[in-house]
Amino acid sequence: MNDRARIDKWLWHARFYRSRALAHEAATSGLVRLNGARVEKPGHAVKPGDILTLPHGRDVVAVRVLEIGERRGPARIARTLYEIVADARS
């Protein structure tokens, strides 16, 4: 398994976006932050331990990357790729 992945691909594997195109659009929009820095390129690499801050519905959520997925699998598997650090509801 790789220790890094493109941010758009990881967001899609972790099921934050329904399609890779939507994940790509989010990564180019500047709304996603990686370790506090604004991301504007979908090819930016993420690795375990990184903190991503991104819009999720009407909230903003911060997640810690735990693993890099091999493929987009069921939601049960996708939840093992990250842990929620903070969200707007707490």
HUHU-V517607 format. One record per helix or strand. SS is the DSSP state (H for helix, E for strand). FROM is the first residue (numbers start at 1). LEN is the number of residues. If there is no record, write none. Layout:
BEGIN
SS:FROM:LEN + SS:FROM:LEN
END
This chain:
BEGIN
E:4:3 + H:7:7 + H:20:10 + E:33:2 + E:37:2 + E:45:3 + E:51:6 + E:59:7 + H:75:7 + E:82:6
END
